[in-house]
Structures are given as C-alpha cells and as structure tokens.
C-alpha cells in the first residue's frame, strides 16, 4: 500500500440470541465505533456495509451522508475484501474516513450450519453453489463441505481426531479469558471426543457458534488520526485471491496456493516476514480451516498441521497464538469481523489476561473460495 491507512475506531454489540435485526445491530456497532474513535457521523464520508439489509436506511438513521458508498454480499469471505476495498477508497481519495459496518441476525433467523441448503448464506459460508448437483451426495450444508475436506486430509496425511480437537480446546481456553465470549466453560480433549458428530468426521465443537451481533470499524489516514483518542492501528497490507472455478467441490490443495499467494502479498506490502507475525486470526467457521490455513500460509508443510499445533503452539504463550478471543468456535460467529476486532485490540494492548505480550504485527486470514488476508501493525 502506498498511502498509509489506519484503524481508529472499533465497535461491537453483545453476541447471542438478541432478537434484533442485522441493521439494528450494525447501527449499534457503528455508534460504538464512532464513540471509540472520538468522531461523529458528520466526520464519516465513506460507508461500506456487509450483511446489512439496507445501507440506505442505516445511513439515514445514523446521520451519514457519504461521498463513497458500497455494499458487499453476505458471505464471510467478504470480510478481508471489505477492508481491502475500504483502504483502497482512502488511498484513491474517494473519501477520507470510512466506516465498515456489519450486522448478523443469524440466531434470530434460525440459521443452521450443519443442515439445510448448501447454497444458503444463512448457513455460514455457503460453500457449494449448485445444490442440485451436490445435495444428492450429502453436500447439504457448509459443514458437509468442510467434513469432506477433512476426510481427504485424514486420508492423505493421517490427521487424527485428537489433533483436530486441539483447535477447539485451545480456542475455548482463550474464550475463558474473554468476557464477551459466548462459550467460556471448560472444554477438555475428552469432552471433544465424546461430543456427537454433526457431519462425520466433524464433531459438535468443530462448528462455529450461531448467534446475533454487530461489528464496525472506522478507517482513516494517519494525518487525520493524529488528534484522535486511540492509538491508530495500521493496515499494513490486504490481499485476496479467488478460486471460484470448480468451487462446488472442495479444492484438492485445501486452498494452499491461494493462501500462499495472499500471505506473501500482505507480508511484502507490510515490510514484514512470517517470523514477525505475533498472532494469527484464522477464519474458523469450522476447525479444519485452521489446519488448512496454517499449511497454506507456510507455518508448516502440507499435512503436518495436526502435529504442528500440538504442545500449545497456537495457544497463548505459544509460538503462534491463534484466535485469542476464542474465535468463531467459542467467542461468536461474526464472519471474520470479530477476529479483525481482536487483532486491533491486541495491537492496542487492550486484551487483559489474553494479551499477547508486546504484540506488534497480527495477521488475519480466511480460507474460502475467495481467499483473503489482512496484515495489521502497531506501527507502520
């Protein structure tokens, strides 16, 4: 990126069964983000909405009259591109301060991630765009898609249930340190293995939460951030790479090529190396995605992720703390936005008992038919 872009405000709502619309939750998050940034609606001249029913109604209700506006499709794979697009709008001077606003009423609407129409955006990522083709073979949900990927990974590399369970138990331990997390009760390896299968070989705890909630971020340029109350967090790089051809079926390489491409791009853009990354926020709609992402980004060789995460490697205090908020498996499912907020909070030093000491660089990554990554830094 040639023109620096910084995050100056973040806002969230409660997570859970809230009985409110996505637009209402998005609006609350927007107000909280503006308060956090020390700004008013009049200071915002860019608006990007994600999973919001009406960007026009949201803007009118909250007094926004932006010079630049866009709305993105509802899938969680759009979170990284949303940040990339907002940063691009600032770099091109289409606006000087942009609010990125997300709302989710999945729990209230009765979303399911283990059953239902595989093309439904209510059911998480919506893998499989041709249900008539895939449903007869059991591909009736995003969970089935991930289960099939995991089954192949197990066949090729011997990945065990015990190894995969490390993801869920580690993230639950992180969530226990997060007052906002939905699931804070202990989860032992024995609990994980004893839990029912939803779509074998995925257990109940391999699935993200089903909840309502809202998130908003405010981006601007460093010169405008100078007099604001929060220390700015730099967006060092953002990249995406689609793998849409044949996306009705799981990719043979577990999105490894695309992950490598976007991972290298954001590190290069931010002037960082992999060793500089202090924490990784992984899109964990289903726990196998954590394994695929670690391999694709080059933290371990293909097939070695199950063994690599053993011994606390992705836990707080480990070599690469992941999803320190509890992630979407335990904090709440916000289609990546909660992970982005956690990255900002880590770099601000606001995470209390789950703080990664002296965190300077945090990466977000999403493995999906549109692979994306964003690199955040405490300084440029």
C-alpha positions as CSV (number, residue, x, y, z in Angstrom):
1,X,0.0,0.0,0.0
2,X,1.4,3.4,-0.9
3,X,-0.8,5.6,1.3
4,X,-1.0,4.6,4.9
5,X,-4.4,3.6,6.3
6,X,-5.2,3.2,10.0
7,X,-8.0,1.8,12.2
8,X,-9.1,4.5,14.6
9,X,-12.3,3.1,16.0
10,X,-13.9,-0.3,16.7
11,X,-17.3,-1.1,18.0
12,X,-19.2,-4.3,18.8
13,X,-22.5,-5.3,20.3
14,X,-23.3,-8.1,22.6
15,X,-23.3,-11.6,21.0
16,X,-26.0,-14.2,21.4
17,X,-29.8,-14.6,20.9
18,X,-30.7,-11.0,20.8
19,X,-33.9,-10.9,18.8
20,X,-32.9,-7.9,16.8
21,X,-32.4,-7.2,13.1
22,X,-29.0,-7.2,11.4
23,X,-29.4,-3.5,10.6
24,X,-30.2,-2.6,14.2
25,X,-27.2,-4.4,15.5
26,X,-25.0,-2.9,12.8
27,X,-26.2,0.5,13.8
28,X,-25.3,0.0,17.4
29,X,-21.9,-1.2,16.5
30,X,-21.4,1.9,14.3
31,X,-22.3,4.2,17.1
32,X,-19.9,2.4,19.4
33,X,-17.1,2.6,16.8
34,X,-17.6,6.3,16.3
35,X,-17.6,6.9,20.1
36,X,-14.4,4.8,20.3
37,X,-12.8,6.9,17.6
38,X,-13.9,10.2,19.1
39,X,-15.8,11.0,15.9
40,X,-19.4,11.9,14.9
41,X,-21.4,10.8,11.9
42,X,-20.5,14.1,10.2
43,X,-16.8,13.1,10.2
44,X,-17.5,10.0,8.1
45,X,-17.7,10.4,4.3
46,X,-17.3,6.7,3.3
47,X,-19.6,3.8,4.1
48,X,-19.2,0.1,3.4
49,X,-21.8,-2.3,4.7
50,X,-21.6,-6.1,4.9
51,X,-24.7,-8.3,5.6
52,X,-26.8,-5.2,6.2
53,X,-30.2,-5.3,4.7
54,X,-30.3,-1.6,3.7
55,X,-27.3,0.6,3.6
56,X,-29.5,3.5,2.7
57,X,-31.7,3.1,5.8
58,X,-28.7,2.5,8.0
59,X,-27.1,5.7,6.8
60,X,-30.3,7.8,7.1
61,X,-31.0,6.5,10.6
62,X,-27.5,7.4,11.8
63,X,-26.9,10.7,10.0
64,X,-24.4,9.5,7.4
65,X,-24.2,11.3,4.0
66,X,-21.2,9.7,2.5
67,X,-19.3,10.6,-0.7
68,X,-18.5,7.0,-1.3
69,X,-20.8,4.0,-0.5
70,X,-20.8,0.3,-1.3
71,X,-22.4,-2.9,0.0
72,X,-21.0,-6.4,-0.2
73,X,-22.5,-9.8,-0.5
74,X,-23.2,-11.5,2.9
75,X,-20.7,-14.3,2.8
76,X,-17.9,-14.2,5.4
77,X,-15.3,-14.5,2.7
78,X,-16.0,-10.8,2.0
79,X,-14.6,-9.5,5.3
80,X,-11.0,-9.3,4.1
81,X,-12.0,-7.8,0.7
82,X,-14.1,-5.3,2.7
83,X,-11.0,-4.0,4.5
84,X,-9.0,-4.0,1.2
85,X,-11.8,-2.1,-0.5
86,X,-12.1,0.5,2.3
87,X,-8.4,1.0,2.3
88,X,-8.4,1.4,-1.5
89,X,-11.1,4.1,-1.3
90,X,-8.9,6.1,1.2
91,X,-5.8,5.7,-0.9
92,X,-7.7,6.9,-4.0
93,X,-9.1,9.8,-2.0
94,X,-12.6,8.8,-2.7
95,X,-13.2,9.6,0.9
96,X,-11.1,10.5,4.0
97,X,-12.9,8.5,6.7
98,X,-14.7,5.3,6.1
99,X,-17.0,3.2,8.3
100,X,-17.1,-0.6,7.7
101,X,-20.3,-1.9,9.2
102,X,-21.5,-5.5,9.7
103,X,-24.7,-7.0,11.2
104,X,-25.6,-10.6,11.8
105,X,-29.1,-11.8,13.0
106,X,-28.3,-15.5,12.2
107,X,-29.6,-16.8,15.6
108,X,-32.8,-14.8,15.4
109,X,-33.4,-16.0,11.8
110,X,-32.7,-19.6,12.7
111,X,-29.5,-20.2,10.7
112,X,-28.1,-23.7,10.7
113,X,-24.5,-24.7,9.7
114,X,-24.9,-28.5,9.9
115,X,-28.0,-28.9,7.9
116,X,-30.1,-27.2,5.2
117,X,-29.5,-25.7,1.8
118,X,-25.7,-25.8,0.9
119,X,-26.2,-22.6,-1.0
120,X,-27.8,-20.7,1.8
121,X,-25.9,-17.7,3.1
122,X,-27.7,-18.1,6.3
123,X,-25.7,-21.3,6.8
124,X,-22.3,-19.8,7.2
125,X,-20.0,-19.6,4.1
126,X,-22.5,-21.1,1.7
127,X,-20.0,-23.5,0.0
128,X,-21.4,-25.3,-3.0
129,X,-23.3,-23.0,-5.3
130,X,-25.2,-25.7,-7.2
131,X,-27.3,-27.7,-4.6
132,X,-29.0,-29.7,-7.4
133,X,-25.6,-31.1,-8.2
134,X,-24.2,-31.6,-4.7
135,X,-27.1,-32.3,-2.4
136,X,-27.7,-35.9,-3.6
137,X,-24.2,-36.7,-2.4
138,X,-24.9,-35.3,1.1
139,X,-23.5,-31.8,0.5
140,X,-26.4,-30.2,2.1
141,X,-24.6,-27.7,4.4
142,X,-21.3,-25.8,4.7
143,X,-20.4,-28.3,7.4
144,X,-20.6,-31.2,5.0
145,X,-18.2,-29.3,2.6
146,X,-15.6,-28.9,5.4
147,X,-16.2,-32.5,6.6
148,X,-15.3,-33.8,3.2
149,X,-12.2,-31.7,3.1
150,X,-11.1,-33.0,6.5
151,X,-11.8,-36.6,5.4
152,X,-9.4,-36.2,2.5
153,X,-6.8,-34.6,4.7
154,X,-7.0,-37.5,7.1
155,X,-6.7,-40.0,4.2
156,X,-3.7,-38.2,2.8
157,X,-1.8,-37.3,5.9
158,X,-3.3,-39.3,8.8
159,X,-4.7,-36.3,10.7
160,X,-6.4,-37.6,13.8
161,X,-9.4,-36.5,15.8
162,X,-7.2,-35.9,18.8
163,X,-5.1,-33.5,16.7
164,X,-8.1,-31.6,15.3
165,X,-9.6,-31.4,18.8
166,X,-6.6,-29.2,19.8
167,X,-8.1,-26.4,17.8
168,X,-11.5,-26.4,19.7
169,X,-10.0,-26.9,23.2
170,X,-7.3,-24.2,22.7
171,X,-9.8,-21.6,21.4
172,X,-12.2,-22.4,24.3
173,X,-9.3,-21.8,26.8
174,X,-8.8,-18.4,25.1
175,X,-12.5,-17.6,25.3
176,X,-12.5,-18.3,29.0
177,X,-10.4,-15.1,29.3
178,X,-12.8,-13.0,27.2
179,X,-15.9,-11.6,29.0
180,X,-17.7,-11.1,25.7
181,X,-17.3,-14.8,24.5
182,X,-20.4,-16.9,24.3
183,X,-18.7,-20.2,25.3
184,X,-16.4,-19.8,28.3
185,X,-17.0,-23.1,30.1
186,X,-14.0,-25.6,30.0
187,X,-13.7,-27.9,27.1
188,X,-11.3,-30.9,27.6
189,X,-10.0,-33.2,24.9
190,X,-12.2,-35.9,26.5
191,X,-15.3,-33.6,26.1
192,X,-14.4,-33.0,22.5
193,X,-14.0,-36.7,21.6
194,X,-17.2,-37.6,23.4
195,X,-19.3,-35.0,21.6
196,X,-21.6,-36.1,18.9
197,X,-20.8,-36.0,15.2
198,X,-22.7,-33.4,13.2
199,X,-21.3,-34.4,9.8
200,X,-18.6,-37.0,10.4
201,X,-15.7,-36.6,11.0
202,X,-16.7,-33.2,12.4
203,X,-17.8,-33.1,16.0
204,X,-20.2,-30.6,17.5
205,X,-17.3,-28.5,18.8
206,X,-15.8,-28.2,15.3
207,X,-18.6,-25.9,14.4
208,X,-18.8,-22.1,14.9
209,X,-21.5,-20.6,17.1
210,X,-24.9,-19.5,15.9
211,X,-25.5,-16.0,17.2
212,X,-26.6,-12.4,16.5
213,X,-24.2,-9.5,16.7
214,X,-22.7,-6.4,15.1
215,X,-19.2,-5.0,14.4
216,X,-18.0,-1.8,13.0
217,X,-14.5,-0.4,12.2
218,X,-13.5,3.2,11.3
219,X,-10.6,3.7,8.9
220,X,-8.8,6.9,8.1
221,X,-5.4,8.3,7.2
222,X,-2.6,8.9,9.8
223,X,-2.8,12.7,9.5
224,X,-6.5,12.6,10.5
225,X,-5.8,10.1,13.3
226,X,-3.2,12.3,14.9
227,X,-5.6,14.1,17.3
228,X,-7.9,11.2,18.0
229,X,-8.0,9.5,21.4
230,X,-7.0,6.0,20.3
231,X,-3.6,4.9,19.2
232,X,-4.0,4.1,15.5
233,X,-3.5,0.5,14.2
234,X,-2.0,0.4,10.7
235,X,-3.5,-1.7,7.9
236,X,-0.1,-2.8,6.5
237,X,-1.5,-4.9,3.7
238,X,-4.6,-6.6,2.3
239,X,-4.9,-9.1,-0.5
240,X,-7.4,-11.6,-2.0
241,X,-7.3,-14.5,-4.5
242,X,-10.4,-16.2,-5.8
243,X,-10.6,-19.9,-6.5
244,X,-14.1,-19.9,-8.0
245,X,-13.8,-22.3,-10.9
246,X,-15.0,-25.7,-9.6
247,X,-15.8,-24.2,-6.2
248,X,-18.9,-26.5,-5.9
249,X,-16.4,-29.2,-4.8
250,X,-13.6,-29.0,-2.2
251,X,-10.2,-27.8,-3.6
252,X,-7.6,-30.5,-4.0
253,X,-5.0,-28.4,-2.4
254,X,-7.1,-27.1,0.5
255,X,-6.7,-23.5,-1.0
256,X,-2.9,-23.8,-0.3
257,X,-1.8,-22.0,-3.4
258,X,-4.2,-19.1,-2.9
259,X,-3.3,-18.8,0.8
260,X,0.4,-18.7,-0.1
261,X,-0.2,-16.0,-2.6
262,X,-2.2,-13.7,-0.4
263,X,0.1,-14.4,2.6
264,X,3.2,-13.5,0.7
265,X,1.5,-10.4,-0.7
266,X,0.5,-8.9,2.7
267,X,3.8,-9.6,4.3
268,X,5.6,-8.0,1.3
269,X,3.3,-5.0,1.4
270,X,3.8,-4.5,5.1
271,X,7.6,-5.0,5.0
272,X,7.3,-7.9,7.4
273,X,8.3,-11.6,7.3
274,X,6.4,-14.6,8.7
275,X,8.6,-14.5,11.8
276,X,7.4,-11.0,12.6
277,X,3.8,-12.2,13.0
278,X,3.0,-12.2,16.7
279,X,-0.6,-13.7,16.4
280,X,-2.8,-15.1,13.7
281,X,-6.5,-14.7,13.5
282,X,-7.9,-17.6,11.4
283,X,-11.4,-17.8,9.9
284,X,-12.6,-20.7,11.9
285,X,-16.2,-21.3,10.7
286,X,-15.1,-25.0,11.1
287,X,-12.0,-26.1,12.9
288,X,-10.3,-27.9,9.9
289,X,-9.9,-24.4,8.3
290,X,-7.3,-23.6,10.9
291,X,-5.2,-26.6,9.8
292,X,-5.6,-25.7,6.1
293,X,-4.7,-22.1,6.7
294,X,-1.5,-22.8,8.7
295,X,-0.3,-25.1,5.9
296,X,-1.2,-22.7,3.2
297,X,0.5,-19.7,4.9
298,X,3.6,-21.8,5.3
299,X,3.8,-22.2,9.0
300,X,4.2,-25.9,8.4
301,X,4.4,-28.3,5.5
302,X,1.3,-29.8,3.8
303,X,-0.1,-32.5,6.0
304,X,1.9,-31.5,9.1
305,X,-0.6,-29.1,10.7
306,X,-2.2,-31.6,13.1
307,X,1.2,-32.4,14.6
308,X,2.4,-28.8,14.4
309,X,-0.3,-27.4,16.6
310,X,0.4,-29.9,19.4
311,X,2.1,-28.8,22.6
312,X,0.5,-25.4,22.9
313,X,1.9,-23.9,19.7
314,X,-1.2,-22.0,18.8
315,X,-2.2,-21.2,22.5
316,X,-1.4,-18.0,24.4
317,X,2.3,-18.2,25.3
318,X,3.0,-20.4,22.3
319,X,4.9,-19.8,19.1
320,X,1.9,-18.5,17.2
321,X,-1.2,-17.6,19.3
322,X,-4.3,-18.0,17.2
323,X,-7.8,-16.6,17.7
324,X,-7.0,-15.2,21.1
325,X,-10.6,-14.1,21.6
326,X,-11.9,-17.7,21.4
327,X,-12.6,-17.2,17.7
328,X,-15.8,-18.1,15.9
329,X,-15.8,-21.5,17.6
330,X,-16.2,-20.0,21.1
331,X,-16.4,-16.2,21.1
332,X,-19.1,-15.9,18.5
333,X,-19.7,-16.2,14.7
334,X,-19.2,-12.8,13.2
335,X,-17.9,-13.9,9.8
336,X,-14.4,-12.7,10.4
337,X,-15.2,-9.3,11.9
338,X,-14.8,-10.4,15.5
339,X,-11.3,-11.7,14.6
340,X,-10.4,-8.4,13.0
341,X,-11.5,-6.5,16.1
342,X,-9.4,-8.9,18.2
343,X,-6.4,-8.1,16.0
344,X,-6.9,-4.4,16.6
345,X,-7.4,-4.9,20.4
346,X,-4.2,-7.0,20.6
347,X,-2.2,-4.2,18.9
348,X,-3.7,-1.6,21.2
349,X,-2.8,-3.8,24.2
350,X,-6.4,-4.0,25.4
351,X,-6.8,-7.7,25.8
352,X,-6.0,-8.1,29.5
353,X,-5.3,-11.7,30.5
354,X,-5.3,-12.9,26.9
355,X,-2.9,-10.2,25.7
356,X,0.0,-11.3,23.5
357,X,3.0,-9.5,25.1
358,X,4.4,-6.6,23.0
359,X,2.3,-7.6,20.0
360,X,3.4,-5.6,17.0
361,X,2.1,-7.5,14.0
362,X,-1.1,-9.5,13.7
363,X,-2.4,-11.3,10.6
364,X,-6.0,-12.2,9.6
365,X,-6.6,-14.9,7.1
366,X,-9.6,-16.6,5.6
367,X,-9.6,-19.8,3.5
368,X,-12.6,-19.9,1.3
369,X,-13.5,-19.7,-2.4
370,X,-12.3,-16.1,-2.1
371,X,-9.1,-16.4,0.0
372,X,-8.1,-13.2,1.8
373,X,-5.6,-11.9,4.3
374,X,-5.0,-8.6,6.1
375,X,-1.9,-7.6,8.0
376,X,-2.2,-5.2,10.9
377,X,0.6,-3.4,12.7
378,X,1.1,-1.3,15.8
379,X,3.3,0.9,13.7
380,X,4.0,1.3,10.0
